[in-house]
Amino acid sequence: MNDRYDAGYGTDPYELVGYDEYGQPVYRQVTPTQPPQQQGYDPYGQQGRQGHQHQQGYGYDPYAQGRQEPPYDPYATGAQQTGPGYDPYGTGSHPVQGGPATTAPYDPYGQTVTGGQQHRAQQPRTAQQPRTTEQTAYIPQQAGPAAGETEPQARDEAPERDGREYHTGQFAFVEEPDGDSEDVIDWLNFTENRTERREEAKRRARGRLVALAVVLSLVAVGGVGYLWYAGKLPGLSSSSSGSKAGGTTASAAQKRDVIVVHLHNTSGGGTSTALLVDNTTTERGTAVLLPNSLVLTDTDGTTTTLAKSVDDDGSDGTRDALDTVLGTDIEGTWRLDTPYLQNLVDLVGNIEVDTDTDVPDPAAKKKGQAPLVNKGKDQTLSGKMAVAYATYRASGEAQNAQLERFGQVMQGVLRKVSSDATAATTTVQTLAQILDPSLTDKDLGTFLAKLSDLAKGGDYKTALLPVQADGTLSAEDSASVVKDVLGGTAKSPDKDAAVSVSVQNASGTKSDTEDARVVLLNGGFTFLDGGTAPAARSGSQVLYADAAGKENATEVAKTLGLPTSSVKKGKVSGNADVAVVLGQDYEPSSS
């Protein structure tokens, strides 16, 4: 860079001392003993075209071609200038009256010389004037001192002349490292991260609230739906007749698994039958107790009873007959003899039953001994005690009482059987019982496990099928069991299809009537109550009205255990085929 103030051009009276805050070079003056005369600087080498060949300082005019320039006098100490001269401090020179006209001095700071400054400007400086040994020089861009001011004053007051104040502290051209910058950045990052964490926490909280609201809504809807489905919703428990019809249709469409259980009393004789029902739709279990007097239609179309069908027709025939009467679909038959029932109770670890009577020990040889089963709540029964209670029927007691005790024992067994299908199957296999071909040990174990789960959860009940005195079903009375539990329709055989027997009690024992009714119904006859005779008779009679009825009368006598000599032709009531008069020779049967 070429700067006319750079030191090194000849005997320059200035030397570089440094740079100011604007990055410009700062010089100081070196007092010369005699101002050296130097040839004017002509960057284009056109010295012959200048008016003065010997100029002091640097007569710098890069574009003044052919013009004569005055010599360069940095402090205006020389002679009067006839042309424009360089006056770094703006002292200026103006025309003097009577003298030659002079050009206005060059003022690099653009300041106007007025007043006393003009007068002072007219006084030329000479080389003999005293000079300071060292004085700071100024570059053209710096403000020079005004007339009558010292150089430091001019430096301090220069910014005030143009209306602005500048101080060195306001400018920093050298980038200095700031020790706090890293701390500021860390603080900003920390603040930003903390704000983001707070926003993220708020978003997560809102998400959790939304999820909780959705879960609670689903639970509420599911709970209301379950209550509605189970019929426990308040205000909907009672229904009109129309809704009852709809409930019947829904009940018929439900899925049920049904097996029939026949308990055979191998020591005392007789059977007890129950239907085990697993309603997979409502998830409820039921044991339907079937009285032995239930009238069925035999495979050959003749009328029979449940007890007689079990003995004569076997499992297949009885299962088909029950399907016909009850309108259900029985999947298998489980023949459970009393010894196997005893083993089953012992395998599950005894059962708890609320007994309704004291049961004597069948093996007791003397009367008055302590009962085998005591009456009371939560009685623990072993296998032997369970069998005795399930088959016990007191003298003169209806068969339904014994049937209900059998149902209690079955419920106690189901509560103790494992709810795991594999474990329940193992229990069945341990019995080493020969099952009916319609039911395998695995099927039976799985079925018992399901019912066990329902019984333990309180979703298991026992219901007695209501049967009329003649062994038939009343559609109205049996609807609560046949339709609601079994999902079927009662279809009892025609009463005229069975031989009707009228029984009159002349034995003097009231319970003989009930016993004869059970025996006749089990034998496939229709029972008609003939009342009680006014006086007791020693012998029994079986009467028929005509020769066609003699065969039926003989069959009735055999069924009641009476001798054939008691069969006679006699008067029979119009609504009966055979009339029976029970005498003191009649021996009640426990069957």
Secondary structure as GFF3:
##gff-version 3
##sequence-region A 1 591
A	DSSP	beta_strand	14	19	.	.	.	ID=ss1
A	DSSP	beta_strand	25	30	.	.	.	ID=ss2
A	DSSP	beta_strand	37	38	.	.	.	ID=ss3
A	DSSP	three_ten_helix	47	49	.	.	.	ID=ss4
A	DSSP	beta_strand	55	56	.	.	.	ID=ss5
A	DSSP	alpha_helix	116	122	.	.	.	ID=ss6
A	DSSP	beta_strand	134	137	.	.	.	ID=ss7
A	DSSP	alpha_helix	151	161	.	.	.	ID=ss8
A	DSSP	three_ten_helix	168	170	.	.	.	ID=ss9
A	DSSP	alpha_helix	181	230	.	.	.	ID=ss10
A	DSSP	alpha_helix	241	252	.	.	.	ID=ss11
A	DSSP	beta_strand	256	264	.	.	.	ID=ss12
A	DSSP	beta_strand	271	279	.	.	.	ID=ss13
A	DSSP	beta_strand	284	290	.	.	.	ID=ss14
A	DSSP	beta_strand	295	297	.	.	.	ID=ss15
A	DSSP	beta_strand	303	305	.	.	.	ID=ss16
A	DSSP	alpha_helix	306	312	.	.	.	ID=ss17
A	DSSP	alpha_helix	314	326	.	.	.	ID=ss18
A	DSSP	beta_strand	332	337	.	.	.	ID=ss19
A	DSSP	alpha_helix	338	348	.	.	.	ID=ss20
A	DSSP	beta_strand	351	355	.	.	.	ID=ss21
A	DSSP	beta_strand	376	381	.	.	.	ID=ss22
A	DSSP	alpha_helix	383	391	.	.	.	ID=ss23
A	DSSP	alpha_helix	399	416	.	.	.	ID=ss24
A	DSSP	alpha_helix	421	431	.	.	.	ID=ss25
A	DSSP	alpha_helix	441	456	.	.	.	ID=ss26
A	DSSP	beta_strand	460	464	.	.	.	ID=ss27
A	DSSP	alpha_helix	479	482	.	.	.	ID=ss28
A	DSSP	three_ten_helix	495	497	.	.	.	ID=ss29
A	DSSP	beta_strand	500	505	.	.	.	ID=ss30
A	DSSP	alpha_helix	511	522	.	.	.	ID=ss31
A	DSSP	beta_strand	526	532	.	.	.	ID=ss32
A	DSSP	beta_strand	541	544	.	.	.	ID=ss33
A	DSSP	three_ten_helix	547	549	.	.	.	ID=ss34
A	DSSP	alpha_helix	550	560	.	.	.	ID=ss35
A	DSSP	three_ten_helix	564	566	.	.	.	ID=ss36
A	DSSP	beta_strand	567	569	.	.	.	ID=ss37
A	DSSP	beta_strand	578	582	.	.	.	ID=ss38
###
